Amino acid sequence: QFDQIELWGRYYPGERFQIAAVIPYKRNSRSGDNTLPFELSGIRDILLFGIYSTVKTFPSEEKLGHQLGFGLGVKSPTGKYNANQDDKLPDNMNLGTASLDFRYTLKLFSISYL
């Protein structure tokens, strides 16, 4: 069984710029007749990124607006990672990755006003 919840936060220091953070919490458990039972839970790797909106069209007379943004981010190795597991769990069962990763994002969305 795999369960994950995420806490998202966003801050807008300017009209076209936003800073966002994601803090995921995961709970893994396994039980069965032919497997060793285990349970592992905790905070996973935290993601922090910034997005700059290059195109924003929200005409006052129209009921549809669009936004296009580009962003860069970093995933920090905050989740627990155990490479030398005694019970030989698969890598995806770890809470973290033990690596610092850089991310990029493209954000395109439309908003409809009724």
C-alpha positions in Angstrom: 0.0 0.0 0.0 1.3 3.4 -1.0 -0.2 6.6 0.4 1.1 10.2 -0.2 -0.1 13.6 0.8 1.5 16.9 -0.3 1.6 20.3 1.2 1.9 23.0 -1.5 2.7 26.6 -0.9 3.0 29.5 -3.3 4.2 33.1 -2.9 3.8 35.8 -5.6 6.6 38.5 -5.1 5.6 40.1 -8.3 2.9 40.1 -11.0 4.7 37.7 -13.2 6.8 35.7 -10.8 5.9 33.0 -8.3 7.8 30.8 -5.9 6.4 27.5 -4.9 7.3 24.6 -2.6 6.1 21.1 -2.3 6.5 19.0 0.9 5.4 15.4 0.3 4.7 12.9 3.1 4.6 9.2 2.1 3.6 6.0 3.9 4.6 2.6 2.4 3.5 -0.7 3.8 3.7 -4.2 2.6 2.2 -7.4 4.0 1.4 -10.8 2.5 1.9 -14.5 2.6 5.2 -14.6 0.6 6.7 -11.3 1.6 8.4 -9.7 4.6 6.0 -7.2 6.2 7.3 -3.7 6.7 6.1 -0.1 7.1 8.0 3.0 6.2 6.7 6.6 6.5 8.0 10.2 6.6 8.8 13.3 4.6 10.1 12.7 1.0 12.4 15.0 -1.0 11.2 18.6 -0.9 10.8 20.5 -4.1 11.3 24.3 -4.4 10.9 26.2 -7.7 10.3 29.6 -9.3 8.1 30.3 -12.3 8.1 33.4 -14.5 5.0 34.1 -16.6 6.1 35.3 -20.0 2.6 35.6 -21.5 -0.5 36.7 -19.7 -3.7 37.5 -21.5 -6.7 38.4 -19.4 -8.7 40.9 -21.4 -11.4 42.6 -19.3 -14.1 42.1 -22.0 -13.3 38.5 -22.7 -14.3 35.5 -20.5 -11.2 33.5 -21.3 -7.6 34.2 -20.2 -4.3 32.4 -20.8 -1.0 32.2 -19.1 2.4 30.7 -20.2 5.2 30.4 -17.8 8.7 28.8 -17.5 10.3 27.7 -14.3 13.4 26.2 -12.7 13.6 24.3 -9.5 15.6 22.1 -7.2 14.7 18.8 -5.4 16.6 18.5 -2.2 17.6 15.1 -0.7 15.5 15.5 2.5 13.8 12.1 2.4 15.4 9.2 4.2 17.3 6.9 1.8 18.8 3.6 2.8 20.9 2.0 0.1 22.1 -0.9 2.3 18.7 -2.3 3.3 18.7 -5.5 5.2 15.4 -6.5 3.8 16.3 -5.7 0.2 13.4 -3.4 -0.6 13.1 -2.0 -4.1 14.5 1.6 -4.6 11.1 3.1 -5.1 10.1 2.1 -1.5 12.6 4.6 -0.1 11.3 8.0 1.0 14.1 9.9 -0.6 16.6 9.6 -3.5 19.8 10.8 -1.8 20.5 13.1 -4.8 20.2 16.8 -5.5 18.2 17.2 -8.7 17.4 20.2 -10.9 14.0 20.5 -12.5 12.4 22.7 -15.2 8.8 23.3 -15.9 6.5 24.7 -18.5 3.2 26.0 -17.3 0.3 26.7 -19.7 -3.2 27.1 -18.6 -6.5 28.8 -19.5 -9.0 30.4 -17.1 -12.6 30.8 -18.0 -14.7 33.5 -16.2 -18.4 32.9 -16.1 
